[in-house]
Amino acid sequence: GLVKAHDGYIDVHSIPGEGTVFDIYLPVISDPPADESGHDQGKTSWHGGSETILLVDDEDTILTLGRTVLEEQGYRVLTGTNGQEALEIYRSTPGIDLVILDLNMPRMNGIECLRELAKINPGIRVIICSGYSPDKLIPDVMQHVTANFLSKPFEMKKLLDLVRKMLDEQQQDTQGDGQHNFTKDGSRQTGFP
């Protein structure tokens, strides 16, 4: 699955009665080259904001890192560890501008959570994060929400760029109906199929 999709492999060593060791190997990604002016092309100065973001993932590392990075950009970040918790937070907290939602979580998965969030707010904006293909998503859920897909693992730069893009589009859409179709490449399509 995920390891193979990133050109890696898993080496397994097992000794009966003693245990098993899994070694995961992934290719090294080198730093992006500096341009002629000496600036690192991989670093961007992001335009943050003060909007409220609900970050939902069952992995503590992702929640901690995501919260830290988003708060450093000025965003107010609320976190949840499963779909049920996300719904409780969303219902009890007015003014959530964007939801970043993992698909595989305990108690209530991301698809079920998204269905319920769409019932509460059909114009909700969501970034769906998963190590699985976006083709596995259920299209009927996506018809009435603005959603973008971010494949795990992802670089924080991609997350920050997509967060800002979706929030900026939300401001522009206040003049329209705010409803868009989901696309797996991070872009959006207006209207319905």
Backbone as JSON Lines, residues from 0, in Angstrom:
{"i":0,"aa":"G","n":[0.78,-1.19,0.0],"ca":[0.0,0.0,0.0],"c":[0.82,1.25,0.0]}
{"i":1,"aa":"L","n":[0.87,1.92,1.13],"ca":[1.48,3.24,1.25],"c":[2.98,3.21,1.01]}
{"i":2,"aa":"V","n":[3.67,2.22,1.57],"ca":[5.13,2.14,1.4],"c":[5.48,1.89,-0.06]}
{"i":3,"aa":"K","n":[4.79,0.97,-0.7],"ca":[5.04,0.66,-2.11],"c":[4.72,1.86,-3.01]}
{"i":4,"aa":"A","n":[3.66,2.59,-2.67],"ca":[3.27,3.75,-3.46],"c":[4.34,4.84,-3.44]}
{"i":5,"aa":"H","n":[5.2,4.8,-2.41],"ca":[6.28,5.79,-2.3],"c":[7.64,5.18,-2.63]}
{"i":6,"aa":"D","n":[7.61,4.14,-3.45],"ca":[8.83,3.47,-3.93],"c":[9.69,2.91,-2.81]}
{"i":7,"aa":"G","n":[9.05,2.44,-1.76],"ca":[9.78,1.84,-0.66],"c":[9.52,0.35,-0.58]}
{"i":8,"aa":"Y","n":[10.09,-0.28,0.44],"ca":[9.83,-1.69,0.65],"c":[9.93,-2.0,2.14]}
{"i":9,"aa":"I","n":[9.4,-3.17,2.51],"ca":[9.42,-3.62,3.9],"c":[10.19,-4.92,3.97]}
{"i":10,"aa":"D","n":[11.13,-5.0,4.91],"ca":[11.92,-6.2,5.14],"c":[11.46,-6.78,6.48]}
{"i":11,"aa":"V","n":[11.05,-8.06,6.49],"ca":[10.52,-8.69,7.69],"c":[11.46,-9.79,8.16]}
{"i":12,"aa":"H","n":[11.79,-9.75,9.45],"ca":[12.6,-10.8,10.07],"c":[11.8,-11.35,11.24]}
{"i":13,"aa":"S","n":[11.62,-12.67,11.24],"ca":[10.81,-13.28,12.3],"c":[11.53,-14.48,12.88]}
{"i":14,"aa":"I","n":[11.55,-14.55,14.2],"ca":[12.12,-15.69,14.9],"c":[11.03,-16.26,15.79]}
{"i":15,"aa":"P","n":[10.63,-17.52,15.55],"ca":[9.56,-18.13,16.35],"c":[9.87,-18.05,17.85]}
{"i":16,"aa":"G","n":[8.88,-17.61,18.6],"ca":[9.01,-17.51,20.04],"c":[9.72,-16.26,20.52]}
{"i":17,"aa":"E","n":[10.33,-15.48,19.61],"ca":[11.05,-14.28,20.0],"c":[10.39,-13.0,19.49]}
{"i":18,"aa":"G","n":[9.8,-13.06,18.3],"ca":[9.15,-11.87,17.77],"c":[9.49,-11.6,16.33]}
{"i":19,"aa":"T","n":[8.96,-10.49,15.86],"ca":[9.13,-10.1,14.46],"c":[9.6,-8.66,14.39]}
{"i":20,"aa":"V","n":[10.5,-8.38,13.46],"ca":[11.0,-7.03,13.23],"c":[10.63,-6.64,11.81]}
{"i":21,"aa":"F","n":[10.02,-5.46,11.67],"ca":[9.68,-4.9,10.37],"c":[10.59,-3.7,10.12]}
{"i":22,"aa":"D","n":[11.39,-3.75,9.08],"ca":[12.21,-2.61,8.67],"c":[11.55,-1.99,7.44]}
{"i":23,"aa":"I","n":[11.24,-0.71,7.52],"ca":[10.6,-0.01,6.41],"c":[11.63,0.91,5.77]}
{"i":24,"aa":"Y","n":[11.8,0.78,4.47],"ca":[12.76,1.57,3.72],"c":[12.04,2.46,2.73]}
{"i":25,"aa":"L","n":[12.33,3.75,2.8],"ca":[11.77,4.73,1.88],"c":[12.91,5.5,1.23]}
{"i":26,"aa":"P","n":[12.74,5.96,0.0],"ca":[13.82,6.7,-0.65],"c":[14.07,8.05,0.04]}
{"i":27,"aa":"V","n":[15.3,8.49,-0.01],"ca":[15.69,9.77,0.57],"c":[15.27,10.88,-0.38]}
{"i":28,"aa":"I","n":[14.73,11.93,0.18],"ca":[14.37,13.11,-0.62],"c":[15.39,14.18,-0.3]}
{"i":29,"aa":"S","n":[16.1,14.63,-1.32],"ca":[17.12,15.65,-1.09],"c":[16.48,17.02,-0.98]}
{"i":30,"aa":"D","n":[17.2,17.94,-0.37],"ca":[16.71,19.31,-0.25],"c":[16.61,19.93,-1.63]}
{"i":31,"aa":"P","n":[15.6,20.8,-1.86],"ca":[15.49,21.45,-3.15],"c":[16.68,22.37,-3.38]}
{"i":32,"aa":"P","n":[17.12,22.51,-4.64],"ca":[18.28,23.35,-4.92],"c":[17.97,24.83,-4.71]}
{"i":33,"aa":"A","n":[19.01,25.59,-4.38],"ca":[18.84,27.03,-4.24],"c":[18.85,27.64,-5.64]}
{"i":34,"aa":"D","n":[18.1,28.74,-5.83],"ca":[18.12,29.41,-7.13],"c":[19.37,30.28,-7.22]}
{"i":35,"aa":"E","n":[19.53,31.03,-8.32],"ca":[20.74,31.81,-8.54],"c":[20.95,32.88,-7.47]}
{"i":36,"aa":"S","n":[19.88,33.35,-6.85],"ca":[20.0,34.38,-5.83],"c":[20.4,33.78,-4.49]}
{"i":37,"aa":"G","n":[20.48,32.43,-4.41],"ca":[20.85,31.78,-3.17],"c":[19.68,31.43,-2.29]}
{"i":38,"aa":"H","n":[18.46,31.74,-2.74],"ca":[17.28,31.42,-1.94],"c":[16.87,29.98,-2.17]}
{"i":39,"aa":"D","n":[16.48,29.34,-1.12],"ca":[16.0,27.96,-1.18],"c":[14.63,27.95,-1.87]}
{"i":40,"aa":"Q","n":[14.53,27.26,-3.02],"ca":[13.29,27.24,-3.78],"c":[12.19,26.48,-3.06]}
{"i":41,"aa":"G","n":[12.54,25.64,-2.1],"ca":[11.55,24.85,-1.41],"c":[10.89,25.59,-0.25]}
{"i":42,"aa":"K","n":[11.41,26.75,0.12],"ca":[10.84,27.48,1.23],"c":[9.97,28.61,0.71]}
{"i":43,"aa":"T","n":[8.82,28.73,1.26],"ca":[7.88,29.75,0.85],"c":[7.45,30.52,2.06]}
{"i":44,"aa":"S","n":[7.23,31.79,1.88],"ca":[6.67,32.59,2.95],"c":[5.16,32.53,2.8]}
{"i":45,"aa":"W","n":[4.49,31.8,3.7],"ca":[3.06,31.61,3.58],"c":[2.32,32.78,4.18]}
{"i":46,"aa":"H","n":[1.23,33.06,3.56],"ca":[0.32,34.05,4.1],"c":[-0.67,33.3,4.97]}
{"i":47,"aa":"G","n":[-0.51,33.42,6.26],"ca":[-1.4,32.73,7.18],"c":[-2.69,33.5,7.33]}
{"i":48,"aa":"G","n":[-3.34,33.31,8.45],"ca":[-4.6,33.99,8.68],"c":[-5.04,33.82,10.11]}
{"i":49,"aa":"S","n":[-6.25,34.24,10.37],"ca":[-6.79,34.14,11.73],"c":[-8.03,33.25,11.77]}
{"i":50,"aa":"E","n":[-8.3,32.55,10.69],"ca":[-9.48,31.69,10.62],"c":[-9.37,30.5,11.59]}
{"i":51,"aa":"T","n":[-10.51,29.86,11.82],"ca":[-10.57,28.72,12.72],"c":[-10.6,27.42,11.9]}
{"i":52,"aa":"I","n":[-9.7,26.5,12.24],"ca":[-9.55,25.24,11.54],"c":[-9.75,24.1,12.53]}
{"i":53,"aa":"L","n":[-10.55,23.11,12.12],"ca":[-10.72,21.89,12.9],"c":[-9.86,20.81,12.25]}
{"i":54,"aa":"L","n":[-8.86,20.33,12.97],"ca":[-7.93,19.3,12.48],"c":[-8.3,17.98,13.16]}
{"i":55,"aa":"V","n":[-8.63,16.96,12.34],"ca":[-9.12,15.69,12.88],"c":[-8.26,14.54,12.36]}
{"i":56,"aa":"D","n":[-7.58,13.86,13.28],"ca":[-6.73,12.72,12.93],"c":[-6.52,11.89,14.18]}
{"i":57,"aa":"D","n":[-6.4,10.59,14.04],"ca":[-6.19,9.74,15.21],"c":[-4.72,9.59,15.56]}
{"i":58,"aa":"E","n":[-3.83,10.15,14.77],"ca":[-2.39,10.07,15.05],"c":[-1.94,11.32,15.8]}
{"i":59,"aa":"D","n":[-1.44,11.13,17.03],"ca":[-1.01,12.25,17.86],"c":[0.06,13.1,17.2]}
{"i":60,"aa":"T","n":[0.98,12.45,16.49],"ca":[2.07,13.17,15.84],"c":[1.52,14.15,14.8]}
{"i":61,"aa":"I","n":[0.57,13.71,14.01],"ca":[-0.02,14.58,12.99],"c":[-0.78,15.72,13.64]}
{"i":62,"aa":"L","n":[-1.53,15.43,14.69],"ca":[-2.27,16.49,15.39],"c":[-1.33,17.53,15.99]}
{"i":63,"aa":"T","n":[-0.28,17.07,16.64],"ca":[0.66,17.99,17.29],"c":[1.4,18.83,16.26]}
{"i":64,"aa":"L","n":[1.95,18.18,15.24],"ca":[2.69,18.9,14.22],"c":[1.77,19.83,13.43]}
{"i":65,"aa":"G","n":[0.62,19.32,13.02],"ca":[-0.33,20.14,12.26],"c":[-0.78,21.35,13.04]}
{"i":66,"aa":"R","n":[-1.12,21.15,14.29],"ca":[-1.56,22.26,15.14],"c":[-0.46,23.32,15.27]}
{"i":67,"aa":"T","n":[0.76,22.85,15.54],"ca":[1.9,23.77,15.71],"c":[2.12,24.59,14.45]}
{"i":68,"aa":"V","n":[2.19,23.92,13.31],"ca":[2.46,24.62,12.04],"c":[1.34,25.61,11.71]}
{"i":69,"aa":"L","n":[0.1,25.19,11.88],"ca":[-1.03,26.07,11.56],"c":[-1.11,27.26,12.53]}
{"i":70,"aa":"E","n":[-0.87,27.01,13.82],"ca":[-0.9,28.11,14.79],"c":[0.24,29.09,14.56]}
{"i":71,"aa":"E","n":[1.4,28.59,14.11],"ca":[2.51,29.49,13.78],"c":[2.14,30.45,12.65]}
{"i":72,"aa":"Q","n":[1.19,30.05,11.82],"ca":[0.72,30.9,10.72],"c":[-0.44,31.8,11.15]}
{"i":73,"aa":"G","n":[-0.83,31.73,12.43],"ca":[-1.86,32.61,12.95],"c":[-3.25,32.02,13.04]}
{"i":74,"aa":"Y","n":[-3.43,30.79,12.57],"ca":[-4.76,30.17,12.6],"c":[-5.12,29.73,14.01]}
{"i":75,"aa":"R","n":[-6.4,29.73,14.3],"ca":[-6.92,29.14,15.54],"c":[-7.22,27.68,15.2]}
{"i":76,"aa":"V","n":[-6.64,26.74,15.96],"ca":[-6.75,25.32,15.63],"c":[-7.43,24.55,16.76]}
{"i":77,"aa":"L","n":[-8.47,23.83,16.39],"ca":[-9.14,22.9,17.3],"c":[-8.79,21.5,16.81]}
{"i":78,"aa":"T","n":[-8.66,20.54,17.71],"ca":[-8.29,19.19,17.28],"c":[-9.27,18.15,17.8]}
{"i":79,"aa":"G","n":[-9.43,17.09,17.0],"ca":[-10.23,15.94,17.37],"c":[-9.51,14.68,16.93]}
{"i":80,"aa":"T","n":[-9.77,13.58,17.64],"ca":[-9.07,12.34,17.35],"c":[-9.93,11.29,16.63]}
{"i":81,"aa":"N","n":[-11.21,11.61,16.4],"ca":[-12.08,10.69,15.67],"c":[-13.29,11.46,15.15]}
{"i":82,"aa":"G","n":[-14.09,10.8,14.33],"ca":[-15.22,11.46,13.71],"c":[-16.28,11.94,14.69]}
{"i":83,"aa":"Q","n":[-16.55,11.16,15.72],"ca":[-17.55,11.56,16.71],"c":[-17.11,12.82,17.45]}
{"i":84,"aa":"E","n":[-15.85,12.85,17.83],"ca":[-15.31,14.03,18.51],"c":[-15.36,15.25,17.59]}
{"i":85,"aa":"A","n":[-15.06,15.05,16.32],"ca":[-15.1,16.14,15.35],"c":[-16.51,16.73,15.26]}
{"i":86,"aa":"L","n":[-17.51,15.86,15.21],"ca":[-18.9,16.33,15.14],"c":[-19.28,17.13,16.38]}
{"i":87,"aa":"E","n":[-18.88,16.65,17.55],"ca":[-19.17,17.36,18.79],"c":[-18.53,18.75,18.78]}
{"i":88,"aa":"I","n":[-17.29,18.83,18.36],"ca":[-16.59,20.11,18.31],"c":[-17.26,21.03,17.29]}
{"i":89,"aa":"Y","n":[-17.57,20.49,16.11],"ca":[-18.16,21.32,15.05],"c":[-19.52,21.87,15.49]}
{"i":90,"aa":"R","n":[-20.34,21.04,16.13],"ca":[-21.67,21.48,16.59],"c":[-21.57,22.52,17.7]}
{"i":91,"aa":"S","n":[-20.57,22.4,18.56],"ca":[-20.5,23.28,19.73],"c":[-19.64,24.53,19.51]}
{"i":92,"aa":"T","n":[-18.99,24.63,18.35],"ca":[-18.09,25.75,18.11],"c":[-18.5,26.5,16.85]}
{"i":93,"aa":"P","n":[-19.13,27.65,17.0],"ca":[-19.49,28.42,15.81],"c":[-18.25,29.0,15.13]}
{"i":94,"aa":"G","n":[-18.34,29.18,13.83],"ca":[-17.28,29.88,13.1],"c":[-16.11,29.04,12.65]}
{"i":95,"aa":"I","n":[-16.26,27.73,12.55],"ca":[-15.17,26.91,12.01],"c":[-15.16,27.11,10.5]}
{"i":96,"aa":"D","n":[-14.02,27.57,9.99],"ca":[-13.91,27.93,8.57],"c":[-13.49,26.77,7.68]}
{"i":97,"aa":"L","n":[-12.78,25.79,8.24],"ca":[-12.22,24.71,7.44],"c":[-12.01,23.5,8.33]}
{"i":98,"aa":"V","n":[-12.25,22.31,7.76],"ca":[-11.99,21.06,8.47],"c":[-10.93,20.29,7.7]}
{"i":99,"aa":"I","n":[-9.9,19.82,8.4],"ca":[-8.9,18.94,7.82],"c":[-9.17,17.57,8.43]}
{"i":100,"aa":"L","n":[-9.53,16.6,7.57],"ca":[-10.12,15.36,8.05],"c":[-9.4,14.13,7.52]}
{"i":101,"aa":"D","n":[-8.93,13.29,8.43],"ca":[-8.36,11.98,8.07],"c":[-9.52,11.04,7.76]}
{"i":102,"aa":"L","n":[-9.29,10.05,6.92],"ca":[-10.35,9.1,6.59],"c":[-10.4,7.9,7.51]}
{"i":103,"aa":"N","n":[-9.25,7.39,7.92],"ca":[-9.21,6.17,8.74],"c":[-9.02,6.52,10.19]}
{"i":104,"aa":"M","n":[-10.12,6.44,10.94],"ca":[-10.1,6.76,12.37],"c":[-11.02,5.8,13.11]}
{"i":105,"aa":"P","n":[-10.76,5.63,14.4],"ca":[-11.66,4.78,15.2],"c":[-12.97,5.49,15.51]}
{"i":106,"aa":"R","n":[-13.94,4.73,16.0],"ca":[-15.25,5.19,16.44],"c":[-16.13,5.69,15.3]}
{"i":107,"aa":"M","n":[-15.66,6.61,14.49],"ca":[-16.38,7.07,13.31],"c":[-15.34,7.49,12.28]}
{"i":108,"aa":"N","n":[-15.36,6.84,11.11],"ca":[-14.34,7.16,10.1],"c":[-14.64,8.5,9.42]}
{"i":109,"aa":"G","n":[-13.71,8.92,8.6],"ca":[-13.81,10.22,7.96],"c":[-14.99,10.36,7.0]}
{"i":110,"aa":"I","n":[-15.32,9.31,6.26],"ca":[-16.46,9.36,5.33],"c":[-17.76,9.56,6.09]}
{"i":111,"aa":"E","n":[-17.96,8.77,7.16],"ca":[-19.18,8.92,7.96],"c":[-19.24,10.31,8.59]}
{"i":112,"aa":"C","n":[-18.11,10.78,9.08],"ca":[-18.05,12.11,9.68],"c":[-18.39,13.18,8.65]}
{"i":113,"aa":"L","n":[-17.82,13.06,7.45],"ca":[-18.09,14.04,6.4],"c":[-19.57,14.07,6.03]}
{"i":114,"aa":"R","n":[-20.2,12.91,5.97],"ca":[-21.65,12.86,5.7],"c":[-22.42,13.67,6.74]}
{"i":115,"aa":"E","n":[-22.07,13.47,8.01],"ca":[-22.77,14.17,9.09],"c":[-22.45,15.67,9.08]}
{"i":116,"aa":"L","n":[-21.2,16.02,8.8],"ca":[-20.83,17.43,8.73],"c":[-21.59,18.13,7.59]}
{"i":117,"aa":"A","n":[-21.75,17.44,6.46],"ca":[-22.47,18.0,5.31],"c":[-23.95,18.22,5.63]}
{"i":118,"aa":"K","n":[-24.51,17.38,6.52],"ca":[-25.9,17.58,6.94],"c":[-26.02,18.84,7.79]}
{"i":119,"aa":"I","n":[-25.02,19.09,8.62],"ca":[-25.01,20.27,9.48],"c":[-24.79,21.52,8.63]}
{"i":120,"aa":"N","n":[-23.83,21.43,7.7],"ca":[-23.46,22.58,6.88],"c":[-23.11,22.11,5.47]}
{"i":121,"aa":"P","n":[-24.07,22.16,4.54],"ca":[-23.79,21.7,3.17],"c":[-22.68,22.49,2.48]}
{"i":122,"aa":"G","n":[-22.38,23.68,2.95],"ca":[-21.32,24.48,2.33],"c":[-19.98,24.31,3.01]}
{"i":123,"aa":"I","n":[-19.83,23.29,3.84],"ca":[-18.6,23.08,4.59],"c":[-17.41,22.9,3.66]}
{"i":124,"aa":"R","n":[-16.27,23.37,4.09],"ca":[-15.02,23.23,3.34],"c":[-14.14,22.23,4.08]}
{"i":125,"aa":"V","n":[-13.63,21.24,3.32],"ca":[-12.89,20.14,3.93],"c":[-11.66,19.8,3.11]}
{"i":126,"aa":"I","n":[-10.56,19.56,3.8],"ca":[-9.38,18.95,3.18],"c":[-9.36,17.52,3.71]}
{"i":127,"aa":"I","n":[-9.46,16.56,2.8],"ca":[-9.46,15.16,3.17],"c":[-8.05,14.63,3.02]}
{"i":128,"aa":"C","n":[-7.53,14.04,4.09],"ca":[-6.17,13.5,4.08],"c":[-6.22,11.99,4.23]}
{"i":129,"aa":"S","n":[-5.51,11.3,3.35],"ca":[-5.5,9.84,3.43],"c":[-4.32,9.27,2.67]}
{"i":130,"aa":"G","n":[-3.89,8.1,3.11],"ca":[-2.88,7.36,2.38],"c":[-3.49,6.54,1.26]}
{"i":131,"aa":"Y","n":[-4.82,6.5,1.23],"ca":[-5.54,5.75,0.19],"c":[-5.83,6.65,-0.99]}
{"i":132,"aa":"S","n":[-6.15,6.04,-2.1],"ca":[-6.46,6.76,-3.32],"c":[-7.77,7.54,-3.16]}
{"i":133,"aa":"P","n":[-7.83,8.75,-3.71],"ca":[-9.08,9.51,-3.65],"c":[-10.21,8.86,-4.43]}
{"i":134,"aa":"D","n":[-9.87,7.92,-5.32],"ca":[-10.9,7.22,-6.09],"c":[-11.77,6.36,-5.19]}
{"i":135,"aa":"K","n":[-11.3,6.05,-3.99],"ca":[-12.06,5.22,-3.05],"c":[-13.15,6.02,-2.34]}
{"i":136,"aa":"L","n":[-13.11,7.35,-2.5],"ca":[-14.1,8.18,-1.83],"c":[-15.47,7.99,-2.45]}
{"i":137,"aa":"I","n":[-16.48,8.15,-1.64],"ca":[-17.85,7.95,-2.1],"c":[-18.35,9.26,-2.71]}
{"i":138,"aa":"P","n":[-18.67,9.28,-4.02],"ca":[-19.03,10.51,-4.71],"c":[-20.24,11.23,-4.13]}
{"i":139,"aa":"D","n":[-21.25,10.52,-3.62],"ca":[-22.45,11.2,-3.14],"c":[-22.16,12.12,-1.96]}
{"i":140,"aa":"V","n":[-21.12,11.83,-1.21],"ca":[-20.74,12.68,-0.08],"c":[-20.18,14.0,-0.59]}
{"i":141,"aa":"M","n":[-19.53,13.95,-1.72],"ca":[-18.82,15.12,-2.23],"c":[-19.7,16.1,-2.99]}
{"i":142,"aa":"Q","n":[-20.93,15.74,-3.28],"ca":[-21.76,16.58,-4.14],"c":[-22.07,17.95,-3.56]}
{"i":143,"aa":"H","n":[-22.17,18.04,-2.25],"ca":[-22.62,19.29,-1.66],"c":[-21.62,19.92,-0.7]}
{"i":144,"aa":"V","n":[-20.37,19.58,-0.87],"ca":[-19.34,20.18,-0.04],"c":[-18.2,20.65,-0.94]}
{"i":145,"aa":"T","n":[-17.41,21.57,-0.42],"ca":[-16.19,21.95,-1.1],"c":[-15.08,21.14,-0.46]}
{"i":146,"aa":"A","n":[-14.5,20.23,-1.23],"ca":[-13.5,19.33,-0.67],"c":[-12.29,19.22,-1.59]}
{"i":147,"aa":"N","n":[-11.14,19.1,-0.99],"ca":[-9.9,18.84,-1.7],"c":[-9.23,17.66,-1.02]}
{"i":148,"aa":"F","n":[-8.42,16.94,-1.77],"ca":[-7.76,15.75,-1.27],"c":[-6.26,16.02,-1.15]}
{"i":149,"aa":"L","n":[-5.69,15.59,-0.01],"ca":[-4.26,15.69,0.2],"c":[-3.76,14.31,0.58]}
{"i":150,"aa":"S","n":[-2.89,13.75,-0.25],"ca":[-2.4,12.39,-0.06],"c":[-1.33,12.35,1.02]}
{"i":151,"aa":"K","n":[-1.48,11.38,1.95],"ca":[-0.48,11.17,2.99],"c":[0.62,10.26,2.46]}
{"i":152,"aa":"P","n":[1.82,10.44,2.85],"ca":[2.31,11.56,3.65],"c":[2.4,12.81,2.79]}
{"i":153,"aa":"F","n":[2.3,13.97,3.41],"ca":[2.36,15.22,2.67],"c":[3.34,16.17,3.34]}
{"i":154,"aa":"E","n":[3.8,17.13,2.56],"ca":[4.67,18.17,3.08],"c":[3.8,19.25,3.7]}
{"i":155,"aa":"M","n":[4.26,19.84,4.78],"ca":[3.5,20.91,5.43],"c":[3.28,22.09,4.48]}
{"i":156,"aa":"K","n":[4.22,22.32,3.58],"ca":[4.05,23.39,2.59],"c":[2.79,23.16,1.77]}
{"i":157,"aa":"K","n":[2.57,21.93,1.34],"ca":[1.38,21.62,0.54],"c":[0.12,21.84,1.36]}
{"i":158,"aa":"L","n":[0.16,21.43,2.61],"ca":[-1.0,21.65,3.48],"c":[-1.28,23.14,3.65]}
{"i":159,"aa":"L","n":[-0.26,23.91,3.96],"ca":[-0.45,25.35,4.17],"c":[-0.94,26.05,2.9]}
{"i":160,"aa":"D","n":[-0.39,25.66,1.76],"ca":[-0.84,26.25,0.48],"c":[-2.31,25.94,0.23]}
{"i":161,"aa":"L","n":[-2.71,24.69,0.48],"ca":[-4.09,24.28,0.23],"c":[-5.05,24.93,1.23]}
{"i":162,"aa":"V","n":[-4.64,25.04,2.48],"ca":[-5.46,25.72,3.49],"c":[-5.73,27.15,3.06]}
{"i":163,"aa":"R","n":[-4.68,27.86,2.7],"ca":[-4.85,29.27,2.31],"c":[-5.71,29.4,1.06]}
{"i":164,"aa":"K","n":[-5.47,28.51,0.09],"ca":[-6.23,28.53,-1.16],"c":[-7.73,28.34,-0.89]}
{"i":165,"aa":"M","n":[-8.06,27.35,-0.06],"ca":[-9.47,27.08,0.22],"c":[-10.12,28.21,1.01]}
{"i":166,"aa":"L","n":[-9.39,28.79,1.94],"ca":[-9.94,29.9,2.72],"c":[-10.12,31.14,1.86]}
{"i":167,"aa":"D","n":[-9.18,31.38,0.96],"ca":[-9.31,32.52,0.04],"c":[-10.49,32.32,-0.9]}
{"i":168,"aa":"E","n":[-10.68,31.09,-1.39],"ca":[-11.82,30.79,-2.26],"c":[-13.13,30.97,-1.51]}
{"i":169,"aa":"Q","n":[-13.13,30.65,-0.22],"ca":[-14.33,30.83,0.59],"c":[-14.73,32.31,0.62]}
{"i":170,"aa":"Q","n":[-13.75,33.18,0.76],"ca":[-14.04,34.61,0.77],"c":[-14.59,35.06,-0.58]}
{"i":171,"aa":"Q","n":[-14.02,34.55,-1.67],"ca":[-14.5,34.9,-3.01],"c":[-15.89,34.35,-3.26]}
{"i":172,"aa":"D","n":[-16.2,33.18,-2.68],"ca":[-17.47,32.52,-2.93],"c":[-18.64,33.11,-2.16]}
{"i":173,"aa":"T","n":[-18.38,34.05,-1.28],"ca":[-19.49,34.62,-0.53],"c":[-20.45,35.33,-1.46]}
{"i":174,"aa":"Q","n":[-19.98,35.63,-2.68],"ca":[-20.85,36.25,-3.67],"c":[-21.64,35.21,-4.46]}
{"i":175,"aa":"G","n":[-21.19,33.93,-4.44],"ca":[-21.88,32.86,-5.17],"c":[-22.54,31.91,-4.21]}
{"i":176,"aa":"D","n":[-22.81,30.69,-4.67],"ca":[-23.5,29.72,-3.81],"c":[-22.54,28.91,-2.94]}
{"i":177,"aa":"G","n":[-21.22,28.99,-3.22],"ca":[-20.23,28.32,-2.38],"c":[-20.17,26.81,-2.55]}
{"i":178,"aa":"Q","n":[-20.84,26.24,-3.54],"ca":[-20.84,24.79,-3.69],"c":[-19.96,24.39,-4.87]}
{"i":179,"aa":"H","n":[-19.12,23.38,-4.64],"ca":[-18.17,22.94,-5.65],"c":[-18.01,21.44,-5.6]}
{"i":180,"aa":"N","n":[-17.56,20.89,-6.7],"ca":[-17.3,19.45,-6.74],"c":[-15.9,19.17,-6.23]}
{"i":181,"aa":"F","n":[-15.72,17.98,-5.69],"ca":[-14.45,17.47,-5.2],"c":[-13.56,17.1,-6.39]}
{"i":182,"aa":"T","n":[-12.27,17.4,-6.28],"ca":[-11.31,16.91,-7.26],"c":[-10.13,16.34,-6.51]}
{"i":183,"aa":"K","n":[-9.51,15.31,-7.05],"ca":[-8.43,14.63,-6.34],"c":[-7.09,15.32,-6.5]}
{"i":184,"aa":"D","n":[-6.98,16.29,-7.4],"ca":[-5.68,16.93,-7.59],"c":[-5.55,18.24,-6.84]}
{"i":185,"aa":"G","n":[-6.47,18.51,-5.94],"ca":[-6.38,19.73,-5.15],"c":[-7.07,20.91,-5.79]}
{"i":186,"aa":"S","n":[-7.6,20.76,-7.0],"ca":[-8.3,21.85,-7.64],"c":[-9.78,21.69,-7.38]}
{"i":187,"aa":"R","n":[-10.57,22.66,-7.81],"ca":[-12.01,22.56,-7.58],"c":[-12.75,22.82,-8.88]}
{"i":188,"aa":"Q","n":[-13.98,22.37,-8.93],"ca":[-14.85,22.6,-10.07],"c":[-16.13,23.19,-9.51]}
{"i":189,"aa":"T","n":[-16.64,24.23,-10.14],"ca":[-17.88,24.81,-9.65],"c":[-19.05,24.09,-10.29]}
{"i":190,"aa":"G","n":[-20.18,24.13,-9.61],"ca":[-21.39,23.5,-10.13],"c":[-21.49,22.04,-9.72]}
{"i":191,"aa":"F","n":[-22.49,21.39,-10.22],"ca":[-22.74,19.99,-9.92],"c":[-22.62,19.16,-11.19]}
{"i":192,"aa":"P","n":[-22.33,17.85,-11.04],"ca":[-22.16,17.0,-12.24],"c":[-23.45,16.85,-13.01]}
